[in-house]
């Protein structure tokens, strides 16, 4: 899917609207996605900082979408697991930048030869307006070439 259409669809997706999540940028080759979230009354927790569930939602399902678009229809890709570590309270606007490089893509091709399952882990930091890490999320993907 063209990146501009994917961005539009994600930005009108009701769960993201409800959480205040906004896709800022999707590179045409799908190797980078930048997502942001402003602190609003509807996504803050009891103590006035970003709700942890909204921070986790910021990271779902971007690595999967990137890989599906990079690898194409010959591959099965889905999010298998995630873990999040909250580092400091999130206030104001927070940003998550997802990146995949050629070395990571090449490793997928090697590891999935003959239909083998590959479960790589990718890390994304959610940072605040000062560039300080608010949370670190590790996503595990399930990738298999269709045979």
C-alpha positions as CSV (number, residue, x, y, z in Angstrom):
1,X,0.0,0.0,0.0
2,X,1.3,3.5,-0.8
3,X,2.6,5.2,2.3
4,X,0.3,8.2,1.9
5,X,-2.8,6.0,1.9
6,X,-1.6,4.0,4.8
7,X,-1.0,7.2,6.8
8,X,-4.5,8.5,6.0
9,X,-6.1,5.2,7.0
10,X,-4.2,5.1,10.3
11,X,-5.0,8.7,11.1
12,X,-8.8,8.0,10.7
13,X,-8.7,4.7,12.6
14,X,-11.1,5.1,15.5
15,X,-8.9,3.5,18.2
16,X,-6.0,5.9,17.3
17,X,-8.3,8.9,17.2
18,X,-9.7,7.9,20.6
19,X,-6.2,7.6,22.1
20,X,-5.0,10.8,20.4
21,X,-2.4,9.0,18.4
22,X,-1.3,10.7,15.1
23,X,0.9,9.2,12.4
24,X,3.2,12.1,11.4
25,X,5.2,10.4,8.6
26,X,5.6,7.2,6.7
27,X,8.6,7.0,4.4
28,X,7.7,5.9,0.9
29,X,9.8,2.8,1.3
30,X,8.1,2.0,4.6
31,X,11.4,1.8,6.5
32,X,10.4,4.7,8.8
33,X,7.2,5.6,10.6
34,X,6.9,8.5,13.1
35,X,4.0,8.6,15.5
36,X,3.1,11.2,18.1
37,X,0.6,11.7,20.8
38,X,-0.3,14.9,22.7
39,X,-1.4,14.8,26.3
40,X,-5.1,15.3,26.4
41,X,-7.8,14.9,29.1
42,X,-8.9,11.6,27.5
43,X,-5.5,9.9,27.4
44,X,-4.1,11.0,30.8
45,X,-4.0,8.9,33.9
46,X,-5.0,9.6,37.5
47,X,-1.8,11.5,38.2
48,X,-2.0,13.7,35.0
49,X,0.6,11.9,32.8
50,X,0.2,9.8,29.7
51,X,-1.8,6.6,30.3
52,X,0.4,3.6,29.9
53,X,-2.1,1.8,27.7
54,X,-2.0,4.8,25.3
55,X,1.8,4.7,25.2
56,X,1.7,1.0,24.4
57,X,-0.9,1.6,21.7
58,X,1.5,4.1,20.1
59,X,3.7,1.2,19.1
60,X,1.1,-1.2,17.8
61,X,1.2,-2.4,14.9
62,X,3.9,-0.3,13.2
63,X,6.7,-2.7,12.8
64,X,4.3,-5.3,11.5
65,X,2.9,-2.9,8.9
66,X,6.4,-1.8,7.9
67,X,7.4,-5.4,7.4
68,X,4.3,-6.4,5.5
69,X,4.8,-3.6,3.0
70,X,8.5,-4.2,2.7
71,X,8.4,-8.0,2.3
72,X,5.2,-8.2,0.3
73,X,2.5,-10.8,-0.1
74,X,4.9,-13.8,0.0
75,X,5.4,-13.4,3.7
76,X,3.2,-13.8,6.8
77,X,3.9,-11.1,9.4
78,X,2.2,-10.4,12.7
79,X,3.0,-9.0,16.1
80,X,3.6,-11.9,18.4
81,X,4.7,-10.2,21.7
82,X,5.5,-6.9,23.3
83,X,7.0,-5.6,26.5
84,X,7.1,-2.1,27.7
85,X,9.3,-0.5,30.3
86,X,8.1,2.9,31.7
87,X,11.1,5.0,32.3
88,X,9.6,8.4,33.4
89,X,6.3,10.1,33.4
90,X,5.1,11.3,30.0
91,X,3.9,14.8,29.8
92,X,3.1,17.0,26.8
93,X,3.7,15.6,23.3
94,X,5.5,12.2,23.0
95,X,7.0,10.7,19.8
96,X,7.9,7.2,18.7
97,X,10.1,6.7,15.6
98,X,10.2,3.3,14.0
99,X,13.1,2.3,11.8
100,X,14.2,-0.7,9.8
101,X,17.5,-0.9,8.0
102,X,18.7,-3.1,5.1
103,X,20.7,-5.3,7.4
104,X,17.5,-6.2,9.3
105,X,15.6,-6.9,6.1
106,X,18.4,-9.0,4.7
107,X,18.5,-11.0,8.0
108,X,14.8,-11.8,7.5
109,X,15.4,-13.1,4.0
110,X,18.2,-15.4,5.3
111,X,16.3,-16.6,8.4
112,X,13.0,-17.4,6.6
113,X,14.5,-19.5,3.7
114,X,12.4,-22.6,3.0
115,X,9.5,-21.4,5.2
116,X,11.3,-21.2,8.5
117,X,9.7,-19.0,11.2
118,X,11.8,-16.0,12.3
119,X,10.9,-14.0,15.5
120,X,13.1,-10.9,15.5
121,X,12.7,-8.3,18.2
122,X,12.8,-4.6,17.5
123,X,13.0,-1.8,20.0
124,X,11.4,1.6,19.9
125,X,11.8,4.5,22.4
126,X,8.9,6.8,23.1
127,X,10.5,10.2,23.9
128,X,9.1,13.5,25.2
129,X,9.6,17.0,23.9
130,X,13.0,17.2,25.5
131,X,14.1,14.0,23.8
132,X,14.1,12.1,27.1
133,X,12.9,8.5,27.0
134,X,9.5,8.1,28.6
135,X,9.1,4.4,27.7
136,X,11.0,1.7,25.8
137,X,9.0,-1.0,23.9
138,X,10.4,-4.2,22.5
139,X,8.2,-5.8,19.9
140,X,8.6,-9.4,18.7
141,X,7.4,-10.1,15.2
142,X,6.4,-13.5,13.7
143,X,7.7,-13.7,10.1
144,X,7.5,-16.7,7.8
145,X,7.8,-17.0,4.0
146,X,4.8,-18.7,2.4
147,X,5.8,-21.9,0.8
